[in-house]
Amino acid sequence: MLFHRYHGLGNDYLVCHHSVASLLTNQQIQRICDRHYGIGSDGLLIDIDDAEIPTLRIINPDGSEAEKSGNGLRIYARYLSDIGRVGHAPFLVNTLGGQVRCEVAEGAHQVIVDMGQAKFSPSALPASVEGDDALAFPLVVGGHQLSATLVSMGNPHCVILVKKLDLDLVRQLGGEIETLAIFPKRTNVQFVEVLDRNNISIGIWERGAGYTLASGSSSCAAASAMRKLGHVDDNVTVHMPGGTLAISFSGDFQVSMRGPVQKIASVTLDDDCFWGMPE
Ligand SMILES: N[C@H](CCC[C@H](N)C(=O)O)C(=O)O
């Protein structure tokens, strides 16, 4: 079975055709994503090419399915370019979290994705929080008084504004916030420090993946929350441990993301990877 391994700012994914994915159980996908017993990855991207518009499914390392992934979409767009299915003209991609527009820039190392509209209604995540939006609301987690803003990019995000970013706190509290009862489908988590009106620094805890070096939808959500709160302007550089993404806003919180993609390898998986697993 053939997999293609890419990363976007250190948020790495395996890509495979749906004819390969259809042979795999959810347990086997989790094994493939394991960094010791499998190839290792922050998730699996499944290319569904039997429709006129390319369709992407996104499976997290814990086997859960995500509605959208920003780095995943940039990687998928680059993969479609590498296999010659698209050129440099913009094209549409369908995801569970909605249709997006992608463009692979010259040289294929930069990809632009119009990620759709940021939504602030708790019901969009979903989250069981009263009101039309949940902006800078108090959340007590692990004895810490936090200020949370909820955003949907098609997938759910809980954005925590802090004075000073502490990545250890992201690792310490991320999993507890991810699984709070107010998030029936769990949530992605970002801790955000506003550097100035055009720069933010974020730490990421991903739903179904844990701490990651970068996240596209998290960057969009964090920048959108800070814009909604009036802390940033229409163009924001998001600084993450894995690198930076350029986020820009148009209209009513329509979010565009531009950033790099690199191919690492194509990998043929040996069936022995699954030896000893329950049938
Ligand atoms: N784990 C996320 C999906 C991947 C998000 C991240 N890798 C990105 O680049 O947006 C979720 O369950 O919503």
The ligand as a Gaussian input file, in Angstrom:
#p B3LYP/6-31G(d) Opt

LIG

0 1
 N       -7.373000      17.655000      14.394000
 C       -8.246000      18.609000      13.701000
 C       -8.070000      18.458000      12.176000
 C       -6.697000      18.878000      11.709000
 C       -6.433000      20.306000      12.036000
 C       -5.023000      20.809000      11.722000
 N       -4.031000      19.794000      11.427000
 C       -5.072000      21.831000      10.620000
 O       -4.050000      22.029000       9.938000
 O       -6.135000      22.503000      10.485000
 C       -9.725000      18.347000      14.048000
 O      -10.054000      17.245000      14.517000
 O      -10.531000      19.264000      13.795000

